[in-house]
Amino acid sequence: MPGFELFGDAEKKEVQDVLDNGVLMRYGFDGMRNGHWKTRELEEALAKRMQVSHAHVVSSGTTALTTALAVAGIGHGDEVIIPNFTFVATFESIMMTGAIPVMADIDDTLTLDPSAVEAVITEKTKAVMPVHMCGSMADLGALKKICDTHGLLLIEDACQAIGGSYAGKPLGSYGDFGCFSFDYVKTITCGEGGALITNNAEYQTRAHMFTDHGHDHIGNDRGAEAHPFLGYNFRISELNAAVGLAQLRRLDDFISTQKRNYELIRSALTEVDGVSFRRIPETGIPNYSFLNIFLPDEATASRSAIALKEAGVDGCFYWYDNNWHYYRKWGHFQKPESIFPLNSEMIDRIKDRNSNSYPNSDKWMGRNISILIKLSWSEQEVQDRAMKMAEVLSQVLIS
Ligand SMILES: *Cc1c(COP(=O)(O)O)cnc(C)c1O
């Protein structure tokens, strides 16, 4: 998954263009910039690669998610359904607009279980936000049907799955919005950055304004521009966008390397009795950033994670006990624990609409180990690693 492994001449060349003219901002300074508009170029390239009409690049994946909600008019008191296995950014981005995150269970895809989503819909629900965790996608066909029936928006968090597809469409392009992160540990990186994509021209117009203090971007005098509504500063810098531009051009190469490495490890683990694999929804193609396996039960999975670590196999995650990715360690959200006062309705509703026990998700997460797929391994290194993992897991499973 990590684009940080392969930072080279292509990235340096793009950054050098920006350094040469010194225009670090994405808007204005037309005369000084020597024709370099890195953010714009990145947006055009991203829209093309994702087969959508609009892409807007911002400061992070988190701000991309907040922007999607804001431009769709989702805010105070509205509810957004999210999985309880994701990154904390999911609920952070929702609370930022005053809306209420409502957790639902995941299934053996390790993403939102469509029937669990249906069970928590109320008249306050405005959107469903599936998260394509660890390189593979939610059952978008089933979720879209639910959204259409109830008049809800489908906002894809594709931060961890850029380059994958579903029903022949790039992940992120299936729903009303797709959001990507280009932080330092994602498949491609800007250092820090993110993007939202959509086919809705009105959302796109609002997005460029909202993420730049409400600037309408009409005319050549920034100071004279109008501000039709309130905004924030979620801008990316040209330096960061320049890195992303070079990285996006390498995306398909990165994915084919990940695929080779993933398949080598997968075929070695297929031989181990007791190891099974995450379900990938029909028509889905992952981006191969992680290989996700299930062990027969929680105790075996927990022991396997420890055994792999002791054997020196790094990059194997037991998310069930992780502070950042699974609801069991999200006391600060459940409470909620804020350094500034939140409105009391939000506090009550978060407590009321979320549980601190989700046995259906625990059933899958307790048994799961996520294996990070790196780009920089040689074929021999992957083979050795795959053999070692198979050996360690076989031993745990026999004992
Ligand atoms: C990384 C990530 C985000 C947030 O992206 P940042 O660019 O780090 O703000 C959101 N959702 C998921 C699933 C992520 O993995």
Ligand as a Chemical Component Dictionary entry (heavy atoms), coordinates in Angstrom:
data_LIG
# 
_chem_comp.id                   LIG 
_chem_comp.type                 NON-POLYMER 
_chem_comp.pdbx_formal_charge   0 
_chem_comp.three_letter_code    LIG 
# 
loop_
_chem_comp_atom.comp_id 
_chem_comp_atom.atom_id 
_chem_comp_atom.alt_atom_id 
_chem_comp_atom.type_symbol 
_chem_comp_atom.charge 
_chem_comp_atom.model_Cartn_x 
_chem_comp_atom.model_Cartn_y 
_chem_comp_atom.model_Cartn_z 
_chem_comp_atom.pdbx_ordinal 
LIG C1 C1 C 0 -6.348  7.624  5.796 1  
LIG C2 C2 C 0 -7.804  7.501  5.876 2  
LIG C3 C3 C 0 -8.650  8.621  5.982 3  
LIG C4 C4 C 0 -8.148  10.009 6.201 4  
LIG O1 O1 O 0 -7.202  10.454 5.326 5  
LIG P1 P1 P 0 -6.135  11.570 5.777 6  
LIG O2 O2 O 0 -5.599  12.007 4.461 7  
LIG O3 O3 O 0 -5.107  10.900 6.629 8  
LIG O4 O4 O 0 -6.882  12.632 6.471 9  
LIG C5 C5 C 0 -10.011 8.417  5.974 10 
LIG N1 N1 N 0 -10.536 7.188  5.878 11 
LIG C6 C6 C 0 -9.765  6.091  5.787 12 
LIG C7 C7 C 0 -10.393 4.753  5.668 13 
LIG C8 C8 C 0 -8.372  6.202  5.815 14 
LIG O5 O5 O 0 -7.619  5.110  5.778 15 
# 
loop_
_chem_comp_bond.comp_id 
_chem_comp_bond.atom_id_1 
_chem_comp_bond.atom_id_2 
_chem_comp_bond.value_order 
_chem_comp_bond.pdbx_ordinal 
LIG C1 C2 SING 1  
LIG C2 C3 SING 2  
LIG C2 C8 DOUB 3  
LIG C3 C4 SING 4  
LIG C3 C5 DOUB 5  
LIG C4 O1 SING 6  
LIG O1 P1 SING 7  
LIG P1 O2 DOUB 8  
LIG P1 O3 SING 9  
LIG P1 O4 SING 10 
LIG C5 N1 SING 11 
LIG N1 C6 DOUB 12 
LIG C6 C7 SING 13 
LIG C6 C8 SING 14 
LIG C8 O5 SING 15 
# 
